[in-house]
């Protein structure tokens, strides 16, 4: 019990110190860009009573879930197909590499120029941003399956699909999960940027509008809300991967 | 692989990309998806203008200064945090939180407080690089071999010598990977700041092209960014292979 308290304190003293110092400094100095944490907290309560703010939050979450789901599913399916075939992999590796080298937010104007900035466009931008990193890591992970394992699956006369699903994909789990995790952070980034670019919807739009109308405290509420969304998604991902891929964690001895 | 088969491979890839592109152009024709030759034409006329190269230089300048600044901050903070177990534990939660916040939400704050000049983009790039790279520094220090640490204590190696001859060399293979990732992110952030905040460089031009619904130009800029991204990536891969050839591979 006492040990627990000490380790809890070790984790929390620094953020607590920062917030306290911030509170102290900001209530003494008149810097308009860093309102006191108590002010931000007070603002949070009235900001979230506005209906369009809660709607913004819902829109953002919907965008990110739909886009991430579509993009990562496509990436996993095509990555598995390309990765398990040498010719396809040779052909698609440079193409995927090029597409991934384009900074993900730069793909957004392309989609806007073609389809406008509605909800389905924003979901498409998230899906495209997620697709290429997932495709690339899946392709690489599937292609580098331990050759002994493939030999065994040949001896057992596994067909293409059986060896893909029962041998290659389980063996590639670690790398694929790492790729999915990176893609999740990209998804949050692209969701925010696509909302900032004139859509008028979502948390990104809320932050940009608060800045443009000089509502600095509201802007801080938006920034911190996006941060918390990012944190919850990342933590949720970690929780889910332990639930969904327990064989990977037990084989690595990670708890 | 011999030259002929290599050439034919790239030819096949080129042809296939062309076909995929034109298929996409056919499907999304109504929305104005351009033909590949129209975009090629736009690119060739774009690279002949001096303003393109000025924008390109601005983006590279912003990415480079953001990169260097971020690496420096990450090295200093990383050493401070990584060399002390207690500080490391205290900083862990805060660092995790900073990492999951998409850096672009800080842009409105930067725009409101210091405007949207090149400096804004440099600061944001440096922030992104520092928060990426510091993880690698701390992990590298934590992975230093215990025996070497004990030996260095035994022979009473002074602290600065431990840092330069023990911790930094042992982190170097990780730092190579971290630098490659950081360089890509520095470039990506420079572009993003341009798109969102209009800071000078390719990103702002891309946004303007989109605002004018000049689809060919949008594609041309995105292509230029893709090429730059590939060049940065391969430059750092090559640098990594050359500089860290001697690293101990386990």
HADDOCK unambig.tbl for C-alpha pairs under 7 A between the chains (distance, minus, plus):
assign (segid A and resid 10 and name CA) (segid B and resid 89 and name CA) 6.58 0.50 0.50
assign (segid A and resid 10 and name CA) (segid B and resid 90 and name CA) 5.22 0.50 0.50
assign (segid A and resid 11 and name CA) (segid B and resid 89 and name CA) 6.33 0.50 0.50
assign (segid A and resid 11 and name CA) (segid B and resid 90 and name CA) 4.84 0.50 0.50
assign (segid A and resid 11 and name CA) (segid B and resid 93 and name CA) 6.41 0.50 0.50
assign (segid A and resid 12 and name CA) (segid B and resid 90 and name CA) 6.97 0.50 0.50
assign (segid A and resid 14 and name CA) (segid B and resid 90 and name CA) 6.19 0.50 0.50
assign (segid A and resid 14 and name CA) (segid B and resid 91 and name CA) 6.98 0.50 0.50
assign (segid A and resid 15 and name CA) (segid B and resid 94 and name CA) 6.54 0.50 0.50
assign (segid A and resid 33 and name CA) (segid B and resid 113 and name CA) 6.37 0.50 0.50
assign (segid A and resid 91 and name CA) (segid B and resid 13 and name CA) 5.60 0.50 0.50
assign (segid A and resid 98 and name CA) (segid B and resid 226 and name CA) 6.10 0.50 0.50
assign (segid A and resid 98 and name CA) (segid B and resid 230 and name CA) 6.53 0.50 0.50
assign (segid A and resid 99 and name CA) (segid B and resid 226 and name CA) 6.88 0.50 0.50
assign (segid A and resid 101 and name CA) (segid B and resid 226 and name CA) 5.19 0.50 0.50
assign (segid A and resid 101 and name CA) (segid B and resid 229 and name CA) 4.82 0.50 0.50
assign (segid A and resid 101 and name CA) (segid B and resid 230 and name CA) 5.70 0.50 0.50
assign (segid A and resid 102 and name CA) (segid B and resid 222 and name CA) 6.83 0.50 0.50
assign (segid A and resid 102 and name CA) (segid B and resid 225 and name CA) 5.74 0.50 0.50
assign (segid A and resid 102 and name CA) (segid B and resid 226 and name CA) 4.19 0.50 0.50
assign (segid A and resid 102 and name CA) (segid B and resid 229 and name CA) 6.20 0.50 0.50
assign (segid A and resid 103 and name CA) (segid B and resid 188 and name CA) 4.90 0.50 0.50
assign (segid A and resid 105 and name CA) (segid B and resid 192 and name CA) 5.96 0.50 0.50
assign (segid A and resid 106 and name CA) (segid B and resid 192 and name CA) 6.89 0.50 0.50
assign (segid A and resid 106 and name CA) (segid B and resid 222 and name CA) 6.57 0.50 0.50
assign (segid A and resid 109 and name CA) (segid B and resid 207 and name CA) 6.57 0.50 0.50
assign (segid A and resid 109 and name CA) (segid B and resid 210 and name CA) 5.91 0.50 0.50
assign (segid A and resid 110 and name CA) (segid B and resid 218 and name CA) 6.33 0.50 0.50
assign (segid A and resid 110 and name CA) (segid B and resid 219 and name CA) 6.85 0.50 0.50
assign (segid A and resid 113 and name CA) (segid B and resid 210 and name CA) 5.60 0.50 0.50
assign (segid A and resid 113 and name CA) (segid B and resid 213 and name CA) 5.84 0.50 0.50
assign (segid A and resid 113 and name CA) (segid B and resid 215 and name CA) 6.24 0.50 0.50
assign (segid A and resid 114 and name CA) (segid B and resid 31 and name CA) 5.18 0.50 0.50
assign (segid A and resid 114 and name CA) (segid B and resid 32 and name CA) 6.15 0.50 0.50
assign (segid A and resid 114 and name CA) (segid B and resid 33 and name CA) 6.63 0.50 0.50
assign (segid A and resid 115 and name CA) (segid B and resid 31 and name CA) 6.38 0.50 0.50
assign (segid A and resid 185 and name CA) (segid B and resid 100 and name CA) 6.83 0.50 0.50
assign (segid A and resid 188 and name CA) (segid B and resid 102 and name CA) 6.59 0.50 0.50
assign (segid A and resid 189 and name CA) (segid B and resid 102 and name CA) 5.16 0.50 0.50
assign (segid A and resid 189 and name CA) (segid B and resid 104 and name CA) 6.93 0.50 0.50
assign (segid A and resid 197 and name CA) (segid B and resid 196 and name CA) 6.73 0.50 0.50
assign (segid A and resid 208 and name CA) (segid B and resid 108 and name CA) 6.14 0.50 0.50
assign (segid A and resid 211 and name CA) (segid B and resid 108 and name CA) 5.92 0.50 0.50
assign (segid A and resid 211 and name CA) (segid B and resid 112 and name CA) 6.47 0.50 0.50
assign (segid A and resid 223 and name CA) (segid B and resid 105 and name CA) 5.73 0.50 0.50
assign (segid A and resid 227 and name CA) (segid B and resid 100 and name CA) 6.88 0.50 0.50
assign (segid A and resid 227 and name CA) (segid B and resid 101 and name CA) 4.54 0.50 0.50
assign (segid A and resid 230 and name CA) (segid B and resid 100 and name CA) 5.46 0.50 0.50
assign (segid A and resid 230 and name CA) (segid B and resid 101 and name CA) 5.78 0.50 0.50
assign (segid A and resid 231 and name CA) (segid B and resid 97 and name CA) 6.62 0.50 0.50
assign (segid A and resid 231 and name CA) (segid B and resid 100 and name CA) 5.67 0.50 0.50
